[in-house]
């Protein structure tokens, strides 16, 4: 939560800086998917990559995409895939 400056709403949901809430659901038949669950737009993707790497989060190397800019993939403890993108 701290890497993305997420808070906790009065309802117990993750809350973005914009005030929007994220609703996370657990299901018994879930298995990690090939496509990312969420994509986070961040102001400094290299700094985030270094922080997550330092904290032992499973991450892939930084890349530069012609369309999106700098990005990388990381995984949660259940193997779900996420993107972090610093838009051009």
Phi and psi in degrees as a GROMACS rama.xvg file:
@    title "Ramachandran Plot"
@    xaxis  label "Phi"
@    yaxis  label "Psi"
@TYPE xy
-68.6043  -29.0119  UNK-2
-66.1659  -27.7225  UNK-3
-110.27  10.4041  UNK-4
54.4341  44.037  UNK-5
-88.0034  141.908  UNK-6
-109.72  -171.269  UNK-7
-121.907  127.601  UNK-8
-77.0421  170.264  UNK-9
-62.5499  -21.4004  UNK-10
-90.7175  -0.360652  UNK-11
86.6576  12.8722  UNK-12
-97.5436  155.574  UNK-13
-63.9264  142.582  UNK-14
-128.7  129.726  UNK-15
-77.3393  162.909  UNK-16
-58.0676  -28.9299  UNK-17
-71.9225  -12.545  UNK-18
99.8507  -11.3521  UNK-19
-69.8909  144.749  UNK-20
-102.51  145.933  UNK-21
-103.792  128.233  UNK-22
-104.051  116.178  UNK-23
-107.155  131.45  UNK-24
-119.233  141.667  UNK-25
-103.301  138.651  UNK-26
-137.43  149.204  UNK-27
-71.7513  -29.7353  UNK-28
-95.1355  10.6385  UNK-29
-72.7428  144.098  UNK-30
-142.505  150.073  UNK-31
-55.3486  137.39  UNK-32
-97.126  160.594  UNK-33
-73.97  -32.2132  UNK-34
-88.5888  151.264  UNK-35
-62.1569  143.398  UNK-36
-72.2079  -44.1258  UNK-37
-142.23  154.703  UNK-38
-120.653  126.171  UNK-39
-101.486  128.737  UNK-40
-91.5968  120.807  UNK-41
-124.687  158.146  UNK-42
-82.3878  -26.1443  UNK-43
-141.76  89.1353  UNK-44
-66.788  -33.4295  UNK-45
-66.5246  -41.7728  UNK-46
-63.7781  -43.1166  UNK-47
-62.5887  -42.48  UNK-48
-57.9222  -45.4907  UNK-49
-63.1964  -42.4114  UNK-50
-63.3579  -47.3103  UNK-51
-65.2778  -40.0513  UNK-52
-61.702  -44.8744  UNK-53
-60.4605  -36.1834  UNK-54
-84.9513  3.22994  UNK-55
82.0025  16.314  UNK-56
-74.9508  139.646  UNK-57
-70.1135  118.692  UNK-58
-135.439  158.442  UNK-59
-104.169  164.521  UNK-60
-61.2979  153.441  UNK-61
-63.9274  143.321  UNK-62
-132.525  162.1  UNK-63
-121.487  121.129  UNK-64
-104.397  137.085  UNK-65
-59.2053  -36.6341  UNK-66
-84.6626  -45.2762  UNK-67
-97.3155  -25.0133  UNK-68
100.566  -150.43  UNK-69
-77.7304  138.516  UNK-70
-157.081  166.022  UNK-71
-154.862  163.279  UNK-72
-107.527  140.844  UNK-73
-139.296  166.327  UNK-74
-128.85  146.255  UNK-75
-86.9106  -179.38  UNK-76
-65.9238  -18.6602  UNK-77
-92.3522  1.07179  UNK-78
87.5104  7.8784  UNK-79
-72.0082  142.655  UNK-80
-97.8732  136.927  UNK-81
-132.684  155.685  UNK-82
-112.554  147.076  UNK-83
-122.874  127.313  UNK-84
-129.876  133.539  UNK-85
-106.212  103.86  UNK-86
-65.4784  149.184  UNK-87
